Amino acid sequence: MIFDSELNIAQHCKETINAAYSYLGIIKRNFIYLDENAFVMLYKSLVRSNLEYANSIWNPHRLGLIKDLEKVQMRATKLVISIKNLTYKDRLKRLKLPTLKYLTS
């Protein structure tokens, strides 16, 4: 956990988001076609676990940080070619994933 002198967690969130994007890059480079089940397994084990780690402690309350966290999942769900053209909410329903905002509330 990274806190500044005012107990701000923005730096921790930025580093967590950057790590999540790195994992997404690994998935994208190594798996050309992902079906829904394979994606969910990879996403939950590599990316989502990183985003959710200790979220009860660093739970972001700023809208900007929440949106930045949610963008990771938005981009990740587009890796599944068969559902790429659906809306974000429809992709989440199809993959049976809750929003990150829901988990951090």
Buried (B, 14 or more C-beta within 10 A) or exposed (E): EEEEEEEEBBEBBEEBBEBBBEBBEEBBEEEEEBEBEEBBEBBEEBBBEBBBEEBEEBEBEEEEBBEBBBBBBBBBBBBBEEBEEBEEEEBBEBBEBEBBBEBBE
